[in-house]
Every structure is written in C-alpha cells, then in structure tokens.
Amino acid sequence: MSLFESLFGKKETSASVARDRLKLVLAHERASNALPYMEEMKTDILEVIKKYTKVKDIHFTTQNNQNIDVLEMEIILK
Amino acid sequence: MSLFESLFGKKETSASVARDRLKLVLAHERASNALPYMEEMKTDILEVIKKYTKVKDIHFTTQNNQNIDVLEMEIILK
C-alpha cells in the first residue's frame, strides 16, 4: 500500500470522485514518553488550517503502535 | 504496508533504535487546482511546531500523484 492509499484509503479509479480535502497526519516516534504538549500543538495547527481554508467538517483519529503515536485529521473543505 | 511503516519506513525490531522525532504529513486531495496558500500554511504550521518543540533538524519532501499533493516534514527533536 502506498503512502497515498494509506492516507486516503483505496485508490479510486474515477477522477470524478475527487473531493477537496486535506489530511494532516502528525506522528510522533518517541524514545521515551509521549509529548505533553501534543494536545495544545494540535489545537494550534488546526487554527492555522482554519486561517487558510474554509473548513466544512473535521474528523480526528488517533492510533498508537508501540513507540509511535499518530494523530490524523481529515479536513473536508467547502 | 501499514500507515506506521509508510510514515517511518520499515518497522525496526529493536526498541533501542527509537528516536524522538515528529513526522507531519499534509496531503491535499483536490477536485480542481492546487491550493495557492499551501506554502504559507506550511510555514505557519512549522512555526507552531517550533513553538512547542526543540527542533534539531527538518527534512521536507513533496510528492504528487494524480490529484493528491503530499508534503512531508520529518522533524528530528533534540
């Protein structure tokens, strides 16, 4: 699976299904503890995105796997 | 390949190799044109990351694939 597919799911064959959306993935590989400021940083990054784009909807997901924490934000644009 | 592997390369078997690093992936799936403000938005997001973390080194890569533009930043933390 390519990075593109892992970002937006399976590749669609028709170009007509393309939507305007942003996906932001913030992954932290940590040697020790989780970053205590991750939540605040996430909020600030989201503020930046809102400053530049017209956000219609946002979905968050978080995953972790051993020493990697991953935050995904999917931002549907107007 | 999982999202984790596509983010940080092949999974290492030894926990001792874990480093403190952040990876930020900003992907834009576009129905029409590229976002004109992408460059400025990238700079602002980077400012947010620098506000919270001690950055040792940053690598940027960009990729595009049909209607998806992907910007990756790998941030090595102190």
Backbone of each chain as nested JSON, in Angstrom:
{
  "chains": [
    {"id": "A", "residues": [
      {"number": 1, "name": "MET", "atoms": {"N": [0.851, -1.195, 0.0], "CA": [0.0, 0.0, 0.0], "C": [0.883, 1.24, 0.0]}},
      {"number": 2, "name": "SER", "atoms": {"N": [0.649, 2.118, -0.917], "CA": [1.45, 3.336, -0.997], "C": [1.033, 4.32, 0.084]}},
      {"number": 3, "name": "LEU", "atoms": {"N": [1.864, 5.337, 0.27], "CA": [1.518, 6.4, 1.208], "C": [0.187, 7.043, 0.822]}},
      {"number": 4, "name": "PHE", "atoms": {"N": [-0.043, 7.218, -0.468], "CA": [-1.273, 7.837, -0.958], "C": [-2.5, 7.023, -0.558]}},
      {"number": 5, "name": "GLU", "atoms": {"N": [-2.38, 5.717, -0.74], "CA": [-3.501, 4.849, -0.377], "C": [-3.716, 4.807, 1.126]}},
      {"number": 6, "name": "SER", "atoms": {"N": [-2.613, 4.797, 1.884], "CA": [-2.792, 4.762, 3.339], "C": [-3.338, 6.093, 3.852]}},
      {"number": 7, "name": "LEU", "atoms": {"N": [-3.16, 7.163, 3.088], "CA": [-3.701, 8.455, 3.5], "C": [-5.181, 8.595, 3.21]}},
      {"number": 8, "name": "PHE", "atoms": {"N": [-5.583, 8.199, 2.017], "CA": [-6.969, 8.446, 1.617], "C": [-7.75, 7.165, 1.311]}},
      {"number": 9, "name": "GLY", "atoms": {"N": [-7.259, 6.051, 1.783], "CA": [-7.972, 4.808, 1.514], "C": [-7.668, 4.31, 0.12]}},
      {"number": 10, "name": "LYS", "atoms": {"N": [-8.397, 3.312, -0.293], "CA": [-8.119, 2.71, -1.599], "C": [-8.282, 3.71, -2.721]}},
      {"number": 11, "name": "LYS", "atoms": {"N": [-7.383, 3.553, -3.674], "CA": [-7.376, 4.467, -4.808], "C": [-8.646, 4.315, -5.63]}},
      {"number": 12, "name": "GLU", "atoms": {"N": [-9.249, 5.412, -5.905], "CA": [-10.459, 5.382, -6.731], "C": [-10.035, 5.439, -8.194]}},
      {"number": 13, "name": "THR", "atoms": {"N": [-10.763, 4.757, -9.011], "CA": [-10.381, 4.737, -10.417], "C": [-10.934, 5.934, -11.184]}},
      {"number": 14, "name": "SER", "atoms": {"N": [-12.049, 6.469, -10.706], "CA": [-12.641, 7.59, -11.412], "C": [-12.187, 8.923, -10.824]}},
      {"number": 15, "name": "ALA", "atoms": {"N": [-11.736, 9.817, -11.673], "CA": [-11.282, 11.132, -11.214], "C": [-12.453, 11.958, -10.686]}},
      {"number": 16, "name": "SER", "atoms": {"N": [-13.65, 11.606, -11.1], "CA": [-14.831, 12.389, -10.717], "C": [-15.125, 12.327, -9.218]}},
      {"number": 17, "name": "VAL", "atoms": {"N": [-14.589, 11.321, -8.536], "CA": [-14.873, 11.21, -7.114], "C": [-13.952, 12.086, -6.255]}},
      {"number": 18, "name": "ALA", "atoms": {"N": [-12.96, 12.713, -6.889], "CA": [-12.026, 13.531, -6.122], "C": [-12.761, 14.645, -5.398]}},
      {"number": 19, "name": "ARG", "atoms": {"N": [-12.43, 14.81, -4.136], "CA": [-13.037, 15.874, -3.345], "C": [-11.918, 16.79, -2.889]}},
      {"number": 20, "name": "ASP", "atoms": {"N": [-12.288, 17.994, -2.491], "CA": [-11.301, 18.877, -1.92], "C": [-11.201, 18.573, -0.435]}},
      {"number": 21, "name": "ARG", "atoms": {"N": [-10.135, 17.956, -0.078], "CA": [-9.946, 17.683, 1.351], "C": [-8.464, 17.655, 1.674]}},
      {"number": 22, "name": "LEU", "atoms": {"N": [-8.199, 17.957, 2.902], "CA": [-6.84, 17.921, 3.41], "C": [-6.743, 16.799, 4.411]}},
      {"number": 23, "name": "LYS", "atoms": {"N": [-5.604, 16.182, 4.441], "CA": [-5.377, 15.214, 5.504], "C": [-4.072, 15.576, 6.171]}},
      {"number": 24, "name": "LEU", "atoms": {"N": [-4.126, 15.74, 7.445], "CA": [-2.92, 16.043, 8.195], "C": [-2.636, 14.89, 9.135]}},
      {"number": 25, "name": "VAL", "atoms": {"N": [-1.447, 14.346, 9.004], "CA": [-1.031, 13.259, 9.881], "C": [0.153, 13.755, 10.689]}},
      {"number": 26, "name": "LEU", "atoms": {"N": [0.029, 13.679, 11.982], "CA": [1.123, 14.085, 12.849], "C": [1.527, 12.866, 13.657]}},
      {"number": 27, "name": "ALA", "atoms": {"N": [2.707, 12.368, 13.373], "CA": [3.172, 11.153, 14.034], "C": [4.361, 11.484, 14.906]}},
      {"number": 28, "name": "HIS", "atoms": {"N": [4.384, 10.903, 16.065], "CA": [5.496, 11.12, 16.982], "C": [6.124, 9.778, 17.327]}},
      {"number": 29, "name": "GLU", "atoms": {"N": [7.352, 9.621, 16.905], "CA": [8.104, 8.44, 17.316], "C": [8.886, 8.854, 18.547]}},
      {"number": 30, "name": "ARG", "atoms": {"N": [8.639, 8.146, 19.63], "CA": [9.251, 8.608, 20.873], "C": [10.224, 7.583, 21.439]}},
      {"number": 31, "name": "ALA", "atoms": {"N": [11.339, 8.128, 21.883], "CA": [12.329, 7.298, 22.551], "C": [11.873, 7.032, 23.98]}},
      {"number": 32, "name": "SER", "atoms": {"N": [11.139, 7.997, 24.559], "CA": [10.681, 7.789, 25.935], "C": [9.191, 8.112, 26.056]}},
      {"number": 33, "name": "ASN", "atoms": {"N": [8.839, 9.171, 26.711], "CA": [7.432, 9.475, 26.976], "C": [6.743, 10.229, 25.836]}},
      {"number": 34, "name": "ALA", "atoms": {"N": [5.433, 10.207, 25.882], "CA": [4.635, 10.972, 24.931], "C": [4.868, 12.467, 25.175]}},
      {"number": 35, "name": "LEU", "atoms": {"N": [4.702, 13.243, 24.155], "CA": [4.89, 14.688, 24.288], "C": [3.734, 15.284, 25.084]}},
      {"number": 36, "name": "PRO", "atoms": {"N": [4.017, 16.003, 26.141], "CA": [2.936, 16.552, 26.962], "C": [2.16, 17.679, 26.262]}},
      {"number": 37, "name": "TYR", "atoms": {"N": [2.794, 18.291, 25.272], "CA": [2.194, 19.453, 24.606], "C": [1.462, 19.093, 23.309]}},
      {"number": 38, "name": "MET", "atoms": {"N": [1.313, 17.782, 23.059], "CA": [0.722, 17.334, 21.79], "C": [-0.678, 17.922, 21.57]}},
      {"number": 39, "name": "GLU", "atoms": {"N": [-1.472, 17.952, 22.622], "CA": [-2.858, 18.415, 22.51], "C": [-2.929, 19.904, 22.142]}},
      {"number": 40, "name": "GLU", "atoms": {"N": [-2.107, 20.686, 22.814], "CA": [-2.064, 22.125, 22.524], "C": [-1.524, 22.382, 21.115]}},
      {"number": 41, "name": "MET", "atoms": {"N": [-0.518, 21.632, 20.748], "CA": [0.078, 21.802, 19.422], "C": [-0.946, 21.473, 18.338]}},
      {"number": 42, "name": "LYS", "atoms": {"N": [-1.703, 20.437, 18.574], "CA": [-2.774, 20.04, 17.646], "C": [-3.774, 21.192, 17.454]}},
      {"number": 43, "name": "THR", "atoms": {"N": [-4.172, 21.802, 18.561], "CA": [-5.129, 22.913, 18.512], "C": [-4.563, 24.079, 17.704]}},
      {"number": 44, "name": "ASP", "atoms": {"N": [-3.298, 24.392, 17.94], "CA": [-2.66, 25.494, 17.216], "C": [-2.532, 25.206, 15.718]}},
      {"number": 45, "name": "ILE", "atoms": {"N": [-2.196, 23.982, 15.382], "CA": [-2.071, 23.609, 13.962], "C": [-3.437, 23.734, 13.281]}},
      {"number": 46, "name": "LEU", "atoms": {"N": [-4.46, 23.315, 14.009], "CA": [-5.812, 23.408, 13.472], "C": [-6.222, 24.864, 13.236]}},
      {"number": 47, "name": "GLU", "atoms": {"N": [-5.786, 25.751, 14.123], "CA": [-6.051, 27.179, 13.951], "C": [-5.425, 27.697, 12.651]}},
      {"number": 48, "name": "VAL", "atoms": {"N": [-4.205, 27.247, 12.377], "CA": [-3.516, 27.642, 11.139], "C": [-4.313, 27.176, 9.92]}},
      {"number": 49, "name": "ILE", "atoms": {"N": [-4.759, 25.938, 9.963], "CA": [-5.512, 25.397, 8.826], "C": [-6.815, 26.178, 8.618]}},
      {"number": 50, "name": "LYS", "atoms": {"N": [-7.465, 26.495, 9.731], "CA": [-8.724, 27.257, 9.646], "C": [-8.499, 28.668, 9.113]}},
      {"number": 51, "name": "LYS", "atoms": {"N": [-7.318, 29.201, 9.398], "CA": [-6.979, 30.542, 8.909], "C": [-6.923, 30.573, 7.372]}},
      {"number": 52, "name": "TYR", "atoms": {"N": [-6.432, 29.49, 6.789], "CA": [-6.224, 29.477, 5.34], "C": [-7.36, 28.839, 4.545]}},
      {"number": 53, "name": "THR", "atoms": {"N": [-8.105, 27.958, 5.181], "CA": [-9.091, 27.201, 4.413], "C": [-10.498, 27.447, 4.937]}},
      {"number": 54, "name": "LYS", "atoms": {"N": [-11.475, 27.048, 4.132], "CA": [-12.859, 27.052, 4.599], "C": [-13.219, 25.622, 4.958]}},
      {"number": 55, "name": "VAL", "atoms": {"N": [-13.251, 25.387, 6.242], "CA": [-13.454, 24.031, 6.719], "C": [-14.937, 23.712, 6.8]}},
      {"number": 56, "name": "LYS", "atoms": {"N": [-15.301, 22.593, 6.203], "CA": [-16.695, 22.153, 6.253], "C": [-16.88, 21.14, 7.378]}},
      {"number": 57, "name": "ASP", "atoms": {"N": [-15.891, 20.28, 7.529], "CA": [-16.004, 19.211, 8.52], "C": [-14.599, 18.693, 8.853]}},
      {"number": 58, "name": "ILE", "atoms": {"N": [-14.445, 18.257, 10.084], "CA": [-13.152, 17.702, 10.505], "C": [-13.38, 16.394, 11.251]}},
      {"number": 59, "name": "HIS", "atoms": {"N": [-12.58, 15.409, 10.906], "CA": [-12.607, 14.149, 11.643], "C": [-11.218, 13.891, 12.23]}},
      {"number": 60, "name": "PHE", "atoms": {"N": [-11.187, 13.511, 13.476], "CA": [-9.922, 13.152, 14.111], "C": [-9.86, 11.658, 14.374]}},
      {"number": 61, "name": "THR", "atoms": {"N": [-8.703, 11.099, 14.183], "CA": [-8.487, 9.737, 14.695], "C": [-7.104, 9.671, 15.303]}},
      {"number": 62, "name": "THR", "atoms": {"N": [-6.965, 8.877, 16.309], "CA": [-5.638, 8.674, 16.899], "C": [-5.351, 7.181, 16.905]}},
      {"number": 63, "name": "GLN", "atoms": {"N": [-4.093, 6.868, 16.738], "CA": [-3.661, 5.471, 16.783], "C": [-2.341, 5.441, 17.519]}},
      {"number": 64, "name": "ASN", "atoms": {"N": [-2.064, 4.353, 18.161], "CA": [-0.684, 4.173, 18.596], "C": [-0.26, 2.732, 18.447]}},
      {"number": 65, "name": "ASN", "atoms": {"N": [1.022, 2.6, 18.231], "CA": [1.595, 1.31, 17.887], "C": [3.001, 1.301, 18.462]}},
      {"number": 66, "name": "GLN", "atoms": {"N": [3.181, 0.567, 19.537], "CA": [4.478, 0.544, 20.22], "C": [4.912, 1.964, 20.553]}},
      {"number": 67, "name": "ASN", "atoms": {"N": [5.97, 2.429, 19.964], "CA": [6.512, 3.74, 20.332], "C": [6.114, 4.859, 19.369]}},
      {"number": 68, "name": "ILE", "atoms": {"N": [5.055, 4.629, 18.59], "CA": [4.618, 5.667, 17.657], "C": [3.171, 6.077, 17.951]}},
      {"number": 69, "name": "ASP", "atoms": {"N": [2.988, 7.368, 18.161], "CA": [1.636, 7.917, 18.327], "C": [1.278, 8.661, 17.057]}},
      {"number": 70, "name": "VAL", "atoms": {"N": [0.1, 8.409, 16.551], "CA": [-0.308, 9.047, 15.298], "C": [-1.65, 9.74, 15.476]}},
      {"number": 71, "name": "LEU", "atoms": {"N": [-1.664, 10.981, 15.087], "CA": [-2.896, 11.744, 15.07], "C": [-3.219, 12.058, 13.615]}},
      {"number": 72, "name": "GLU", "atoms": {"N": [-4.425, 11.74, 13.204], "CA": [-4.851, 12.065, 11.838], "C": [-6.014, 13.042, 11.898]}},
      {"number": 73, "name": "MET", "atoms": {"N": [-5.962, 14.056, 11.085], "CA": [-7.095, 14.954, 10.936], "C": [-7.482, 14.947, 9.464]}},
      {"number": 74, "name": "GLU", "atoms": {"N": [-8.737, 14.682, 9.217], "CA": [-9.236, 14.772, 7.848], "C": [-10.127, 15.996, 7.782]}},
      {"number": 75, "name": "ILE", "atoms": {"N": [-9.786, 16.914, 6.915], "CA": [-10.49, 18.19, 6.841], "C": [-11.185, 18.292, 5.491]}},
      {"number": 76, "name": "ILE", "atoms": {"N": [-12.501, 18.284, 5.557], "CA": [-13.275, 18.433, 4.32], "C": [-13.414, 19.925, 4.058]}},
      {"number": 77, "name": "LEU", "atoms": {"N": [-13.021, 20.345, 2.871], "CA": [-13.063, 21.761, 2.525], "C": [-14.368, 22.113, 1.827]}},
      {"number": 78, "name": "LYS", "atoms": {"N": [-14.774, 23.341, 2.006], "CA": [-16.001, 23.821, 1.345], "C": [-15.764, 23.991, -0.142]}}
    ]},
    {"id": "B", "residues": [
      {"number": 1, "name": "MET", "atoms": {"N": [1.595, -2.569, 3.571], "CA": [2.367, -1.667, 4.434], "C": [1.404, -0.83, 5.267]}},
      {"number": 2, "name": "SER", "atoms": {"N": [1.606, -0.835, 6.552], "CA": [0.727, -0.066, 7.438], "C": [1.058, 1.415, 7.35]}},
      {"number": 3, "name": "LEU", "atoms": {"N": [0.159, 2.231, 7.898], "CA": [0.412, 3.666, 7.967], "C": [1.705, 3.946, 8.726]}},
      {"number": 4, "name": "PHE", "atoms": {"N": [1.949, 3.18, 9.775], "CA": [3.153, 3.364, 10.584], "C": [4.416, 3.132, 9.763]}},
      {"number": 5, "name": "GLU", "atoms": {"N": [4.384, 2.05, 8.994], "CA": [5.546, 1.76, 8.156], "C": [5.717, 2.797, 7.049]}},
      {"number": 6, "name": "SER", "atoms": {"N": [4.592, 3.233, 6.472], "CA": [4.734, 4.233, 5.411], "C": [5.176, 5.575, 5.97]}},
      {"number": 7, "name": "LEU", "atoms": {"N": [4.961, 5.798, 7.275], "CA": [5.404, 7.056, 7.876], "C": [6.886, 7.05, 8.215]}},
      {"number": 8, "name": "PHE", "atoms": {"N": [7.334, 5.975, 8.813], "CA": [8.72, 5.972, 9.307], "C": [9.581, 4.891, 8.658]}},
      {"number": 9, "name": "GLY", "atoms": {"N": [9.149, 4.377, 7.544], "CA": [9.936, 3.342, 6.905], "C": [9.69, 2.009, 7.573]}},
      {"number": 10, "name": "LYS", "atoms": {"N": [10.486, 1.037, 7.196], "CA": [10.268, -0.318, 7.719], "C": [10.388, -0.354, 9.231]}},
      {"number": 11, "name": "LYS", "atoms": {"N": [9.517, -1.157, 9.784], "CA": [9.464, -1.289, 11.245], "C": [10.765, -1.906, 11.76]}},
      {"number": 12, "name": "GLU", "atoms": {"N": [11.322, -1.274, 12.741], "CA": [12.548, -1.795, 13.339], "C": [12.164, -2.8, 14.414]}},
      {"number": 13, "name": "THR", "atoms": {"N": [12.946, -3.816, 14.552], "CA": [12.607, -4.837, 15.542], "C": [13.109, -4.46, 16.931]}},
      {"number": 14, "name": "SER", "atoms": {"N": [14.178, -3.677, 16.991], "CA": [14.723, -3.311, 18.293], "C": [14.182, -1.969, 18.764]}},
      {"number": 15, "name": "ALA", "atoms": {"N": [13.698, -1.951, 19.993], "CA": [13.173, -0.705, 20.565], "C": [14.278, 0.315, 20.773]}},
      {"number": 16, "name": "SER", "atoms": {"N": [15.491, -0.143, 20.849], "CA": [16.612, 0.758, 21.134], "C": [16.869, 1.777, 20.024]}},
      {"number": 17, "name": "VAL", "atoms": {"N": [16.365, 1.517, 18.821], "CA": [16.613, 2.432, 17.723], "C": [15.627, 3.601, 17.696]}},
      {"number": 18, "name": "ALA", "atoms": {"N": [14.609, 3.557, 18.565], "CA": [13.596, 4.615, 18.562], "C": [14.252, 5.967, 18.832]}},
      {"number": 19, "name": "ARG", "atoms": {"N": [13.868, 6.945, 18.034], "CA": [14.382, 8.295, 18.214], "C": [13.213, 9.2, 18.501]}},
      {"number": 20, "name": "ASP", "atoms": {"N": [13.495, 10.341, 19.037], "CA": [12.434, 11.321, 19.216], "C": [12.322, 12.12, 17.936]}},
      {"number": 21, "name": "ARG", "atoms": {"N": [11.282, 11.864, 17.225], "CA": [11.07, 12.641, 16.002], "C": [9.584, 12.743, 15.706]}},
      {"number": 22, "name": "LEU", "atoms": {"N": [9.269, 13.789, 15.011], "CA": [7.895, 14.018, 14.577], "C": [7.852, 13.894, 13.073]}},
      {"number": 23, "name": "LYS", "atoms": {"N": [6.76, 13.392, 12.604], "CA": [6.563, 13.409, 11.167], "C": [5.218, 14.042, 10.896]}},
      {"number": 24, "name": "LEU", "atoms": {"N": [5.234, 15.052, 10.069], "CA": [3.99, 15.705, 9.711], "C": [3.748, 15.505, 8.223]}},
      {"number": 25, "name": "VAL", "atoms": {"N": [2.614, 14.958, 7.923], "CA": [2.239, 14.748, 6.522], "C": [0.997, 15.582, 6.248]}},
      {"number": 26, "name": "LEU", "atoms": {"N": [1.099, 16.428, 5.261], "CA": [-0.052, 17.244, 4.882], "C": [-0.387, 16.894, 3.439]}},
      {"number": 27, "name": "ALA", "atoms": {"N": [-1.526, 16.264, 3.284], "CA": [-1.925, 15.813, 1.957], "C": [-3.16, 16.569, 1.516]}},
      {"number": 28, "name": "HIS", "atoms": {"N": [-3.163, 16.953, 0.281], "CA": [-4.311, 17.67, -0.276], "C": [-4.857, 16.901, -1.468]}},
      {"number": 29, "name": "GLU", "atoms": {"N": [-6.058, 16.409, -1.291], "CA": [-6.745, 15.798, -2.422], "C": [-7.592, 16.877, -3.039]}},
      {"number": 30, "name": "ARG", "atoms": {"N": [-7.35, 17.135, -4.295], "CA": [-8.023, 18.283, -4.889], "C": [-8.938, 17.866, -6.034]}},
      {"number": 31, "name": "ALA", "atoms": {"N": [-10.082, 18.496, -6.018], "CA": [-11.026, 18.289, -7.108], "C": [-10.587, 19.116, -8.315]}},
      {"number": 32, "name": "SER", "atoms": {"N": [-9.931, 20.262, -8.039], "CA": [-9.504, 21.094, -9.167], "C": [-8.041, 21.513, -8.994]}},
      {"number": 33, "name": "ASN", "atoms": {"N": [-7.792, 22.76, -8.709], "CA": [-6.418, 23.254, -8.66], "C": [-5.75, 23.069, -7.3]}},
      {"number": 34, "name": "ALA", "atoms": {"N": [-4.432, 23.182, -7.326], "CA": [-3.668, 23.132, -6.081], "C": [-4.014, 24.355, -5.237]}},
      {"number": 35, "name": "LEU", "atoms": {"N": [-3.878, 24.203, -3.944], "CA": [-4.172, 25.322, -3.048], "C": [-3.072, 26.374, -3.175]}},
      {"number": 36, "name": "PRO", "atoms": {"N": [-3.432, 27.622, -3.438], "CA": [-2.406, 28.651, -3.617], "C": [-1.7, 29.018, -2.309]}},
      {"number": 37, "name": "TYR", "atoms": {"N": [-2.364, 28.738, -1.183], "CA": [-1.828, 29.149, 0.113], "C": [-1.036, 28.042, 0.806]}},
      {"number": 38, "name": "MET", "atoms": {"N": [-0.784, 26.952, 0.096], "CA": [-0.117, 25.787, 0.71], "C": [1.244, 26.145, 1.318]}},
      {"number": 39, "name": "GLU", "atoms": {"N": [1.99, 26.961, 0.586], "CA": [3.349, 27.316, 1.032], "C": [3.318, 28.132, 2.325]}},
      {"number": 40, "name": "GLU", "atoms": {"N": [2.431, 29.12, 2.362], "CA": [2.293, 29.94, 3.577], "C": [1.775, 29.12, 4.751]}},
      {"number": 41, "name": "MET", "atoms": {"N": [0.831, 28.249, 4.456], "CA": [0.263, 27.413, 5.51], "C": [1.338, 26.5, 6.092]}},
      {"number": 42, "name": "LYS", "atoms": {"N": [2.17, 25.963, 5.233], "CA": [3.291, 25.115, 5.666], "C": [4.21, 25.878, 6.621]}},
      {"number": 43, "name": "THR", "atoms": {"N": [4.536, 27.118, 6.262], "CA": [5.411, 27.944, 7.092], "C": [4.792, 28.189, 8.458]}},
      {"number": 44, "name": "ASP", "atoms": {"N": [3.498, 28.489, 8.476], "CA": [2.804, 28.734, 9.739], "C": [2.744, 27.488, 10.616]}},
      {"number": 45, "name": "ILE", "atoms": {"N": [2.499, 26.349, 9.996], "CA": [2.448, 25.1, 10.766], "C": [3.816, 24.811, 11.377]}},
      {"number": 46, "name": "LEU", "atoms": {"N": [4.846, 25.069, 10.6], "CA": [6.211, 24.866, 11.084], "C": [6.52, 25.773, 12.275]}},
      {"number": 47, "name": "GLU", "atoms": {"N": [5.995, 26.987, 12.234], "CA": [6.169, 27.917, 13.36], "C": [5.543, 27.349, 14.636]}},
      {"number": 48, "name": "VAL", "atoms": {"N": [4.36, 26.75, 14.475], "CA": [3.684, 26.138, 15.625], "C": [4.549, 25.014, 16.205]}},
      {"number": 49, "name": "ILE", "atoms": {"N": [5.076, 24.178, 15.335], "CA": [5.9, 23.056, 15.808], "C": [7.151, 23.563, 16.529]}},
      {"number": 50, "name": "LYS", "atoms": {"N": [7.743, 24.614, 15.983], "CA": [8.948, 25.181, 16.605], "C": [8.639, 25.815, 17.962]}},
      {"number": 51, "name": "LYS", "atoms": {"N": [7.403, 26.32, 18.097], "CA": [6.997, 26.92, 19.37], "C": [6.989, 25.874, 20.49]}},
      {"number": 52, "name": "TYR", "atoms": {"N": [6.588, 24.647, 20.144], "CA": [6.432, 23.617, 21.176], "C": [7.636, 22.696, 21.335]}},
      {"number": 53, "name": "THR", "atoms": {"N": [8.408, 22.547, 20.302], "CA": [9.468, 21.538, 20.355], "C": [10.841, 22.172, 20.181]}},
      {"number": 54, "name": "LYS", "atoms": {"N": [11.867, 21.404, 20.509], "CA": [13.235, 21.825, 20.212], "C": [13.683, 21.068, 18.976]}},
      {"number": 55, "name": "VAL", "atoms": {"N": [13.703, 21.786, 17.892], "CA": [13.969, 21.155, 16.61], "C": [15.479, 21.08, 16.374]}},
      {"number": 56, "name": "LYS", "atoms": {"N": [15.927, 19.889, 16.042], "CA": [17.355, 19.707, 15.731], "C": [17.565, 19.776, 14.226]}},
      {"number": 57, "name": "ASP", "atoms": {"N": [16.641, 19.197, 13.506], "CA": [16.808, 19.123, 12.054], "C": [15.431, 18.878, 11.404]}},
      {"number": 58, "name": "ILE", "atoms": {"N": [15.254, 19.415, 10.213], "CA": [13.991, 19.215, 9.483], "C": [14.282, 18.81, 8.041]}},
      {"number": 59, "name": "HIS", "atoms": {"N": [13.578, 17.809, 7.594], "CA": [13.669, 17.419, 6.182], "C": [12.278, 17.537, 5.561]}},
      {"number": 60, "name": "PHE", "atoms": {"N": [12.248, 18.116, 4.397], "CA": [10.992, 18.215, 3.655], "C": [11.03, 17.318, 2.432]}},
      {"number": 61, "name": "THR", "atoms": {"N": [9.922, 16.701, 2.137], "CA": [9.788, 16.067, 0.833], "C": [8.387, 16.35, 0.302]}},
      {"number": 62, "name": "THR", "atoms": {"N": [8.274, 16.457, -0.97], "CA": [6.957, 16.619, -1.581], "C": [6.775, 15.534, -2.635]}},
      {"number": 63, "name": "GLN", "atoms": {"N": [5.543, 15.102, -2.752], "CA": [5.217, 14.102, -3.77], "C": [3.88, 14.505, -4.365]}},
      {"number": 64, "name": "ASN", "atoms": {"N": [3.665, 14.127, -5.575], "CA": [2.303, 14.207, -6.059], "C": [1.971, 13.051, -6.964]}},
      {"number": 65, "name": "ASN", "atoms": {"N": [0.69, 12.718, -6.953], "CA": [0.223, 11.506, -7.593], "C": [-1.192, 11.806, -8.057]}},
      {"number": 66, "name": "GLN", "atoms": {"N": [-1.357, 11.998, -9.336], "CA": [-2.661, 12.368, -9.882], "C": [-3.202, 13.608, -9.159]}},
      {"number": 67, "name": "ASN", "atoms": {"N": [-4.275, 13.444, -8.43], "CA": [-4.907, 14.611, -7.812], "C": [-4.561, 14.765, -6.33]}},
      {"number": 68, "name": "ILE", "atoms": {"N": [-3.469, 14.143, -5.89], "CA": [-3.083, 14.268, -4.486], "C": [-1.683, 14.872, -4.382]}},
      {"number": 69, "name": "ASP", "atoms": {"N": [-1.583, 15.961, -3.636], "CA": [-0.279, 16.566, -3.338], "C": [0.067, 16.241, -1.891]}},
      {"number": 70, "name": "VAL", "atoms": {"N": [1.27, 15.781, -1.679], "CA": [1.655, 15.408, -0.325], "C": [2.941, 16.13, 0.066]}},
      {"number": 71, "name": "LEU", "atoms": {"N": [2.891, 16.758, 1.21], "CA": [4.068, 17.386, 1.788], "C": [4.412, 16.624, 3.06]}},
      {"number": 72, "name": "GLU", "atoms": {"N": [5.649, 16.193, 3.152], "CA": [6.083, 15.522, 4.387], "C": [7.171, 16.343, 5.038]}},
      {"number": 73, "name": "MET", "atoms": {"N": [7.072, 16.51, 6.333], "CA": [8.146, 17.132, 7.102], "C": [8.581, 16.121, 8.153]}},
      {"number": 74, "name": "GLU", "atoms": {"N": [9.86, 15.843, 8.198], "CA": [10.38, 14.997, 9.26], "C": [11.191, 15.893, 10.185]}},
      {"number": 75, "name": "ILE", "atoms": {"N": [10.8, 15.934, 11.432], "CA": [11.41, 16.855, 12.386], "C": [12.145, 16.048, 13.447]}},
      {"number": 76, "name": "ILE", "atoms": {"N": [13.459, 16.161, 13.446], "CA": [14.262, 15.47, 14.459], "C": [14.306, 16.373, 15.688]}},
      {"number": 77, "name": "LEU", "atoms": {"N": [13.912, 15.821, 16.832], "CA": [13.864, 16.602, 18.066], "C": [15.18, 16.459, 18.837]}},
      {"number": 78, "name": "LYS", "atoms": {"N": [15.47, 17.484, 19.583], "CA": [16.687, 17.448, 20.416], "C": [16.502, 16.508, 21.605]}}
    ]}
  ]
}
